[in-house]
Amino acid sequence: MKVFQHVSDIGDLRKALDEAFEIKADRYKYQQLGKNKTAMLIFFNNSLRTRLSTQKAALNLGMNVIVLDVNQGAWKLETERGMIMESDKSEHLLEAIPVMGCYCDVIGVRSFATFESRKDDYEEKILQQFIKYSGRPVFFMESATVHPLQAFADLITIEEYKNKTLIEPNPLFGGKAISRTPSKRTKVVLTWAPHPKALPQAVPNSFAEWMNAADVDFVITHPKGYELDPEFAGNAPVEYDQMKAFENADFIYAKNWSCPGVTLPEDYGKVLGDYHEFADWTVSDRQMAVTNNAFFMHCLPVRRNMIVTDNVIEAPTSIVIPEAANREISATVVLKRMLESL
């Protein structure tokens, strides 16, 4: 595997999941694969789970790891061709990228949407330059439009929990064990939730793309105007009534995203209206009551009592921590496959 950006890059999902569970049973099974190989992780934006989980995954495989925070200690980078470099940007990405490639075997890049141009963001101008000029396999650690490592971890988590019949109390918050009856056909709902800032569509885009490829019934719910790009949403049904969407769901995945600008490009990256007007979209006991004792998921970090109430995220059915833990597993599978392609 030379590029990891879309679900199609991972190939057969059943094989990928089997490989994930094999690695989860023995994280160091392929430690010799990365001996004397180096992973370079490049961050244009902040990170906690992605940085830690991907470093751990590389170490599981016996790799050396170089982490570069572009905004801390590196030269400021120009990204556009044709610019007269008379500002504070001292180095061009077109020289920096091949230099980075000299020092590693595999490159991971994290670079968020700027919301300055929908065209530029959706063309993935930064990441595509790494693919073209680094001479190394490149994996996306969240980009302007996708977060495939997160979506793969989400799918691993759903596969783990879909047949759970007894849910033990959350050890941090107590409560009672919950019994549930797994559905014959797993229903997964992606729900928009309010947020005070404009957030990218990367996580919901990838989640939708991966769920469309998985063996689940997938529904998207959000207020009108937040329709995801069809490239990612595919033919997934959109239900504008959140309560209706939640009925008999087995998994609820909450995430905010700003306007994707599908119909009105000028609205791209905007929060439509005052987010306080959408307070009833916060995932609470009210919505969860109509589900099939659904598991609650979120990529983290999460704004409590905006995205989700305390009660829901602290319930035994909240699996946000196991979901985060599976980031190590998804990254290990991806890096293993990249090493095998060298």
Backbone hydrogen bonds in HBPLUS format (Angstrom, degrees):
<---DONOR---> <-ACCEPTOR-->    atom                        ^
c    i                          cat <-CA-CA->   ^        H-A-AA   ^      H-
h    n   atom  resd res      DA  || num        DHA   H-A  angle D-A-AA Bond
n    s   type  num  typ     dist DA aas  dist angle  dist       angle   num
A0138-VAL N   A0002-LYS O   2.92 MM 136  6.38 146.2  2.04 156.9 156.5     1
A0004-PHE N   A0138-VAL O   3.05 MM 134  6.58 148.6  2.15 146.0 151.2     2
A0140-PHE N   A0004-PHE O   3.00 MM 136  6.10 164.1  2.03 165.1 163.9     3
A0009-ASP N   A0006-HIS O   2.98 MM   3  5.49 149.7  2.07 111.6 120.3     4
A0010-ILE N   A0007-VAL O   3.17 MM   3  5.66 150.9  2.25 112.2 119.4     5
A0011-GLY N   A0008-SER O   3.34 MM   3  5.49 150.7  2.44 100.5 108.6     6
A0016-ALA N   A0012-ASP O   3.01 MM   4  6.29 154.9  2.08 148.3 156.2     7
A0017-LEU N   A0013-LEU O   2.85 MM   4  6.06 156.5  1.91 151.8 157.3     8
A0018-ASP N   A0014-ARG O   2.96 MM   4  6.17 159.9  2.00 146.5 152.3     9
A0019-GLU N   A0015-LYS O   2.93 MM   4  6.12 155.0  2.00 145.7 152.5    10
A0020-ALA N   A0016-ALA O   2.92 MM   4  6.17 146.6  2.03 139.9 149.5    11
A0021-PHE N   A0017-LEU O   2.99 MM   4  6.30 158.4  2.04 155.0 158.9    12
A0022-GLU N   A0018-ASP O   2.96 MM   4  6.17 145.2  2.09 142.1 152.3    13
A0023-ILE N   A0019-GLU O   2.97 MM   4  6.20 159.5  2.02 147.7 152.5    14
A0024-LYS N   A0020-ALA O   2.86 MM   4  6.10 149.1  1.95 142.2 151.9    15
A0025-ALA N   A0021-PHE O   3.09 MM   4  6.17 142.6  2.24 134.9 142.9    16
A0026-ASP N   A0022-GLU O   3.24 MM   4  6.54 133.0  2.47 135.8 148.0    17
A0026-ASP N   A0023-ILE O   3.07 MM   3  5.01 130.3  2.32  94.6 108.2    18
A0029-LYS N   A0026-ASP O   3.26 MM   3  5.51 163.9  2.29 118.2 117.4    19
A0031-GLN N   A0028-TYR O   3.21 MM   3  5.07 152.0  2.29 117.5 112.6    20
A0033-LEU N   A0030-TYR O   2.99 MM   3  5.44 148.2  2.09 111.8 121.5    21
A0035-LYS N   A0032-GLN O   3.30 MM   3  5.26 165.8  2.32 104.2 108.3    22
A0034-GLY N   A0061-LEU O   2.80 MM  27  5.13 128.4  2.07 164.0 172.5    23
A0037-LYS N   A0034-GLY O   2.92 MM   3  5.13 149.4  2.02 139.8 133.4    24
A0064-ASN N   A0037-LYS O   2.82 MM  27  6.14 169.6  1.83 161.3 163.4    25
A0105-ASP N   A0038-THR O   2.83 MM  67  5.33 172.4  1.83 147.2 148.5    26
A0106-VAL N   A0038-THR O   3.28 MM  68  6.64 148.7  2.38 156.3 158.8    27
A0039-ALA N   A0064-ASN O   2.88 MM  25  6.23 165.0  1.90 154.0 154.3    28
A0066-ILE N   A0039-ALA O   2.89 MM  27  6.26 162.0  1.92 160.4 163.8    29
A0040-MET N   A0106-VAL O   2.92 MM  66  6.29 168.2  1.94 162.7 165.2    30
A0108-GLY N   A0040-MET O   2.87 MM  68  6.26 162.5  1.90 159.9 163.9    31
A0041-LEU N   A0066-ILE O   2.81 MM  25  6.20 163.4  1.84 165.7 171.3    32
A0068-LEU N   A0041-LEU O   2.87 MM  27  6.16 167.9  1.88 159.6 162.8    33
A0042-ILE N   A0108-GLY O   2.79 MM  66  6.04 174.9  1.79 159.9 160.6    34
A0110-ARG N   A0042-ILE O   2.91 MM  68  6.28 145.1  2.04 162.0 172.5    35
A0043-PHE N   A0068-LEU O   2.86 MM  25  6.17 170.2  1.87 168.2 169.8    36
A0070-VAL N   A0043-PHE O   2.94 MM  27  5.95 148.9  2.04 144.1 154.2    37
A0044-PHE N   A0110-ARG O   2.87 MM  66  5.86 166.1  1.89 162.5 167.3    38
A0052-LEU N   A0048-LEU O   3.01 MM   4  6.12 175.0  2.01 157.8 159.0    39
A0053-SER N   A0049-ARG O   2.83 MM   4  5.68 162.1  1.86 148.8 155.0    40
A0054-THR N   A0050-THR O   3.05 MM   4  5.80 156.1  2.11 138.0 145.0    41
A0055-GLN N   A0051-ARG O   3.05 MM   4  6.11 157.9  2.10 145.5 152.0    42
A0056-LYS N   A0052-LEU O   2.96 MM   4  6.11 163.0  1.99 148.0 153.2    43
A0057-ALA N   A0053-SER O   2.89 MM   4  6.06 153.3  1.96 140.9 148.6    44
A0058-ALA N   A0054-THR O   3.00 MM   4  6.20 160.6  2.04 147.1 151.4    45
A0059-LEU N   A0055-GLN O   2.98 MM   4  6.27 157.6  2.04 150.9 157.2    46
A0060-ASN N   A0056-LYS O   2.84 MM   4  6.09 149.6  1.93 148.8 157.7    47
A0061-LEU N   A0057-ALA O   3.26 MM   4  6.55 139.2  2.44 140.2 149.7    48
A0061-LEU N   A0058-ALA O   3.14 MM   3  5.22 129.8  2.40  95.8 108.5    49
A0063-MET N   A0058-ALA O   2.93 MM   5  5.24 159.5  1.97 153.5 146.9    50
A0062-GLY N   A0059-LEU O   2.96 MM   3  4.93 164.0  1.98 108.3 111.6    51
A0072-GLN N   A0069-ASP O   2.98 MM   3  5.39 166.1  2.00 118.5 122.9    52
A0091-GLU N   A0076-LYS O   3.29 MM  15  6.40 169.2  2.31 164.0 163.4    53
A0078-GLU N   A0091-GLU O   2.79 MM  13  6.14 158.3  1.83 151.7 159.2    54
A0093-LEU N   A0078-GLU O   2.87 MM  15  5.93 158.5  1.91 172.1 169.4    55
A0086-GLU N   A0084-ILE O   2.80 MM   2  5.78 130.2  2.04 114.2  98.3    56
A0095-GLU N   A0092-HIS O   3.08 MM   3  5.65 151.6  2.16 114.2 121.5    57
A0096-ALA N   A0092-HIS O   3.01 MM   4  6.26 166.0  2.03 151.3 155.9    58
A0097-ILE N   A0093-LEU O   2.86 MM   4  5.72 168.7  1.87 149.5 151.0    59
A0099-VAL N   A0095-GLU O   3.35 MM   4  6.47 152.8  2.43 145.8 153.6    60
A0100-MET N   A0096-ALA O   2.91 MM   4  6.17 159.7  1.95 155.4 160.7    61
A0101-GLY N   A0097-ILE O   2.99 MM   4  6.31 155.4  2.06 151.3 158.6    62
A0102-CYS N   A0098-PRO O   3.21 MM   4  6.45 128.7  2.49 133.9 145.2    63
A0102-CYS N   A0099-VAL O   3.01 MM   3  5.22 138.3  2.18 101.8 113.6    64
A0103-TYR N   A0100-MET O   3.04 MM   3  5.61 152.8  2.12 115.1 122.5    65
A0107-ILE N   A0137-PRO O   2.96 MM  30  6.23 170.0  1.97 165.5 168.8    66
A0139-PHE N   A0107-ILE O   2.93 MM  32  6.47 153.6  2.00 151.7 160.2    67
A0109-VAL N   A0139-PHE O   3.14 MM  30  6.61 153.6  2.21 162.5 170.6    68
A0141-MET N   A0109-VAL O   2.78 MM  32  5.42 169.0  1.80 147.3 145.8    69
A0111-SER N   A0142-GLU O   2.97 MM  31  6.42 147.6  2.08 151.5 159.6    70
A0121-ASP N   A0117-SER O   3.00 MM   4  6.19 168.4  2.02 153.2 156.6    71
A0122-TYR N   A0118-ARG O   2.87 MM   4  5.95 172.3  1.88 155.9 158.4    72
A0123-GLU N   A0119-LYS O   2.98 MM   4  6.01 127.0  2.26 138.5 151.6    73
A0124-GLU N   A0121-ASP O   3.02 MM   3  5.19 154.4  2.09 104.4 112.6    74
A0128-GLN N   A0124-GLU O   2.89 MM   4  5.89 159.8  1.93 158.0 164.6    75
A0129-GLN N   A0125-LYS O   3.29 MM   4  6.35 141.5  2.45 134.1 142.1    76
A0129-GLN N   A0126-ILE O   3.14 MM   3  5.40 130.0  2.40 100.9 113.6    77
A0130-PHE N   A0126-ILE O   3.34 MM   4  6.81 148.1  2.45 144.6 152.9    78
A0130-PHE N   A0127-LEU O   3.08 MM   3  5.15 119.4  2.47  95.8 110.6    79
A0131-ILE N   A0127-LEU O   3.04 MM   4  6.41 157.2  2.09 151.6 157.8    80
A0132-LYS N   A0128-GLN O   2.98 MM   4  6.13 154.1  2.04 142.6 149.5    81
A0133-TYR N   A0129-GLN O   2.87 MM   4  5.85 160.5  1.90 150.9 155.3    82
A0134-SER N   A0130-PHE O   3.05 MM   4  5.21 152.2  2.13 136.6 139.6    83
A0143-SER N   A0146-VAL O   2.78 MM   3  5.35 162.3  1.81 163.4 169.1    84
A0151-ALA N   A0147-HIS O   3.16 MM   4  6.50 163.0  2.19 151.5 156.6    85
A0152-PHE N   A0148-PRO O   2.90 MM   4  5.99 158.6  1.95 149.4 154.4    86
A0153-ALA N   A0149-LEU O   3.14 MM   4  6.27 158.3  2.18 138.4 144.3    87
A0154-ASP N   A0150-GLN O   2.82 MM   4  6.12 150.4  1.91 149.9 159.3    88
A0155-LEU N   A0151-ALA O   2.98 MM   4  6.25 155.4  2.05 146.2 151.6    89
A0156-ILE N   A0152-PHE O   2.99 MM   4  6.30 157.8  2.04 150.1 156.1    90
A0157-THR N   A0153-ALA O   2.98 MM   4  6.20 155.9  2.04 146.7 153.0    91
A0158-ILE N   A0154-ASP O   2.93 MM   4  6.25 158.9  1.98 152.4 157.8    92
A0159-GLU N   A0155-LEU O   2.96 MM   4  6.14 161.3  1.99 150.3 155.3    93
A0160-GLU N   A0156-ILE O   3.01 MM   4  6.27 147.1  2.12 143.1 152.1    94
A0161-TYR N   A0157-THR O   3.05 MM   4  6.26 151.0  2.14 150.0 157.0    95
A0162-LYS N   A0158-ILE O   2.94 MM   4  5.64 136.2  2.13 153.2 159.5    96
A0164-LYS N   A0161-TYR O   3.11 MM   3  5.28 170.8  2.11 115.8 117.6    97
A0180-ARG N   A0165-THR O   2.87 MM  15  4.93 157.2  1.92 137.9 140.1    98
A0167-ILE N   A0178-ILE O   2.72 MM  11  5.00 170.5  1.73 154.5 158.0    99
A0178-ILE N   A0167-ILE O   2.87 MM  11  5.00 157.9  1.92 141.6 147.7   100
A0173-PHE N   A0170-ASN O   3.07 MM   3  5.49 133.7  2.29 109.9 121.6   101
A0174-GLY N   A0170-ASN O   2.72 MM   4  5.38 137.3  1.90 169.9 172.0   102
A0217-ASP N   A0186-THR O   2.77 MM  31  6.02 176.0  1.77 168.2 169.6   103
A0250-ASP N   A0187-LYS O   2.88 MM  63  5.23 159.2  1.93 136.3 143.3   104
A0251-PHE N   A0187-LYS O   3.13 MM  64  6.54 142.1  2.28 156.8 161.8   105
A0188-VAL N   A0217-ASP O   2.78 MM  29  6.08 165.8  1.80 166.2 170.3   106
A0219-VAL N   A0188-VAL O   2.99 MM  31  6.41 154.2  2.06 159.6 167.1   107
A0189-VAL N   A0251-PHE O   2.93 MM  62  6.21 162.1  1.96 154.5 160.1   108
A0253-TYR N   A0189-VAL O   2.79 MM  64  6.03 171.6  1.79 174.0 174.0   109
A0190-LEU N   A0219-VAL O   2.92 MM  29  6.35 162.3  1.96 162.9 167.8   110
A0221-THR N   A0190-LEU O   2.88 MM  31  6.25 160.0  1.92 167.8 168.8   111
A0191-THR N   A0253-TYR O   2.84 MM  62  6.10 162.8  1.87 150.3 155.9   112
A0255-LYS N   A0191-THR O   2.97 MM  64  6.31 152.8  2.05 166.1 169.6   113
A0192-TRP N   A0221-THR O   2.97 MM  29  6.37 157.1  2.03 159.2 166.7   114
A0258-SER N   A0199-LEU O   2.84 MM  59  5.24 156.1  1.89 150.4 147.3   115
A0205-ASN N   A0201-GLN O   2.77 MM   4  5.71 156.4  1.82 158.8 166.7   116
A0206-SER N   A0202-ALA O   3.04 MM   4  6.21 171.4  2.05 152.5 154.1   117
A0207-PHE N   A0203-VAL O   2.88 MM   4  6.02 165.2  1.91 157.3 162.4   118
A0208-ALA N   A0204-PRO O   2.90 MM   4  5.92 164.7  1.93 145.7 150.0   119
A0209-GLU N   A0205-ASN O   2.95 MM   4  6.18 161.4  1.99 148.6 154.4   120
A0210-TRP N   A0206-SER O   2.89 MM   4  6.06 165.2  1.91 156.9 159.6   121
A0211-MET N   A0207-PHE O   2.88 MM   4  6.01 160.1  1.92 151.3 157.4   122
A0212-ASN N   A0208-ALA O   2.93 MM   4  6.00 155.5  1.99 149.4 155.7   123
A0213-ALA N   A0210-TRP O   3.14 MM   3  5.11 129.3  2.41  92.8 106.2   124
A0214-ALA N   A0210-TRP O   3.03 MM   4  6.20 121.3  2.39 136.7 152.2   125
A0214-ALA N   A0211-MET O   3.13 MM   3  4.90 139.7  2.30  92.8 104.5   126
A0220-ILE N   A0237-PRO O   3.00 MM  17  6.29 171.3  2.00 165.4 168.0   127
A0239-GLU N   A0220-ILE O   2.81 MM  19  6.23 159.1  1.86 160.0 167.1   128
A0226-TYR N   A0223-PRO O   3.38 MM   3  6.21 156.4  2.44 143.0 143.6   129
A0232-PHE N   A0229-ASP O   2.87 MM   3  5.74 154.7  1.94 127.5 133.0   130
A0233-ALA N   A0229-ASP O   2.96 MM   4  6.10 171.8  1.97 150.4 152.9   131
A0234-GLY N   A0230-PRO O   2.94 MM   4  4.99 150.2  2.03 122.2 128.9   132
A0236-ALA N   A0233-ALA O   3.13 MM   3  5.90 161.0  2.17 143.6 146.4   133
A0245-ALA N   A0241-ASP O   3.03 MM   4  6.32 156.7  2.09 153.5 160.7   134
A0246-PHE N   A0242-GLN O   3.01 MM   4  6.28 146.2  2.13 149.8 158.5   135
A0247-GLU N   A0244-LYS O   3.28 MM   3  5.48 151.3  2.37 103.4 111.5   136
A0249-ALA N   A0246-PHE O   3.07 MM   3  5.40 159.8  2.11 137.8 132.6   137
A0248-ASN N   A0290-VAL O   2.92 MM  42  6.31 160.0  1.96 146.6 143.9   138
A0292-ASN N   A0249-ALA O   2.87 MM  43  5.48 163.1  1.90 141.9 147.1   139
A0295-PHE N   A0250-ASP O   2.91 MM  45  6.24 159.1  1.95 142.9 138.1   140
A0252-ILE N   A0295-PHE O   2.81 MM  43  6.14 164.9  1.83 172.3 174.0   141
A0297-MET N   A0252-ILE O   2.77 MM  45  5.97 152.5  1.84 170.6 168.6   142
A0254-ALA N   A0297-MET O   3.11 MM  43  6.45 157.4  2.16 166.4 159.3   143
A0259-CYS N   A0270-LYS O   2.89 MM  11  5.35 176.4  1.89 153.7 154.9   144
A0269-GLY N   A0259-CYS O   2.79 MM  10  5.18 158.4  1.83 160.2 156.2   145
A0267-ASP N   A0264-LEU O   2.81 MM   3  5.60 163.7  1.83 128.6 134.1   146
A0268-TYR N   A0265-PRO O   3.07 MM   3  5.27 163.9  2.09 110.4 114.7   147
A0270-LYS N   A0267-ASP O   3.05 MM   3  5.54 154.6  2.11 144.5 141.4   148
A0277-GLU N   A0274-ASP O   2.86 MM   3  5.63 152.7  1.93 122.4 129.9   149
A0278-PHE N   A0275-TYR O   3.01 MM   3  5.45 159.3  2.05 111.6 118.3   150
A0279-ALA N   A0276-HIS O   3.30 MM   3  5.36 150.4  2.40 117.0 112.7   151
A0281-TRP N   A0278-PHE O   2.89 MM   3  5.58 164.4  1.92 123.2 127.6   152
A0282-THR N   A0279-ALA O   3.15 MM   3  5.69 165.6  2.17 115.1 119.6   153
A0283-VAL N   A0307-ILE O   3.01 MM  24  6.27 163.3  2.04 142.5 137.3   154
A0309-THR N   A0283-VAL O   3.02 MM  26  6.34 155.4  2.08 169.3 165.1   155
A0288-MET N   A0284-SER O   3.11 MM   4  6.37 172.6  2.12 157.2 159.6   156
A0289-ALA N   A0285-ASP O   2.97 MM   4  5.88 136.6  2.17 142.8 150.6   157
A0290-VAL N   A0287-GLN O   3.22 MM   3  5.99 159.3  2.27 118.7 123.2   158
A0291-THR N   A0288-MET O   3.14 MM   3  5.33 163.0  2.17 109.7 114.8   159
A0296-PHE N   A0317-THR O   2.86 MM  21  6.09 155.4  1.92 135.5 142.7   160
A0319-ILE N   A0296-PHE O   3.04 MM  23  6.04 174.4  2.04 160.9 161.8   161
A0306-MET N   A0303-ARG O   3.25 MM   3  5.68 144.2  2.39 132.4 129.4   162
A0307-ILE N   A0303-ARG O   2.98 MM   4  5.72 169.0  1.99 166.0 169.6   163
A0305-ASN N   A0308-VAL O   2.51 MM   3  5.09 156.4  1.57 147.6 144.2   164
A0313-ILE N   A0309-THR O   3.17 MM   4  6.46 172.4  2.17 159.7 161.3   165
A0314-GLU N   A0310-ASP O   2.95 MM   4  5.91 136.7  2.14 148.9 159.5   166
A0315-ALA N   A0312-VAL O   3.30 MM   3  5.18 158.9  2.34  99.3 105.6   167
A0318-SER N   A0315-ALA O   2.97 MM   3  5.42 166.2  1.99 118.6 121.4   168
A0323-GLU N   A0319-ILE O   2.98 MM   4  6.02 152.3  2.06 145.8 154.5   169
A0324-ALA N   A0320-VAL O   3.02 MM   4  6.15 150.6  2.11 134.0 141.0   170
A0325-ALA N   A0321-ILE O   2.89 MM   4  6.17 156.8  1.94 153.4 160.4   171
A0326-ASN N   A0322-PRO O   3.05 MM   4  6.28 141.1  2.20 141.2 150.3   172
A0327-ARG N   A0324-ALA O   3.01 MM   3  5.42 159.9  2.05 110.4 116.8   173
A0328-GLU N   A0325-ALA O   3.27 MM   3  6.07 148.9  2.37 118.2 122.6   174
A0330-SER N   A0326-ASN O   2.98 MM   4  6.31 166.0  2.00 157.0 158.9   175
A0331-ALA N   A0327-ARG O   3.06 MM   4  6.13 163.1  2.09 146.5 151.4   176
A0332-THR N   A0328-GLU O   3.00 MM   4  6.11 147.3  2.11 138.6 147.6   177
A0333-VAL N   A0329-ILE O   3.06 MM   4  6.34 161.4  2.09 153.9 157.5   178
A0334-VAL N   A0330-SER O   3.12 MM   4  6.36 165.5  2.15 148.7 152.5   179
A0335-LEU N   A0331-ALA O   2.93 MM   4  6.07 170.7  1.93 153.0 155.6   180
A0336-LYS N   A0332-THR O   2.88 MM   4  5.92 156.4  1.94 146.3 153.6   181
A0337-ARG N   A0333-VAL O   3.02 MM   4  6.26 161.8  2.05 150.5 154.6   182
A0338-MET N   A0334-VAL O   3.01 MM   4  6.30 147.9  2.12 145.2 154.7   183
A0339-LEU N   A0335-LEU O   2.86 MM   4  6.10 159.1  1.91 151.9 157.3   184
A0340-GLU N   A0336-LYS O   2.98 MM   4  6.23 153.6  2.05 148.0 155.4   185
A0341-SER N   A0338-MET O   3.06 MM   3  5.10 140.3  2.22  97.0 108.8   186
A0342-LEU N   A0339-LEU O   3.18 MM   3  5.41 160.5  2.22 107.4 113.4   187
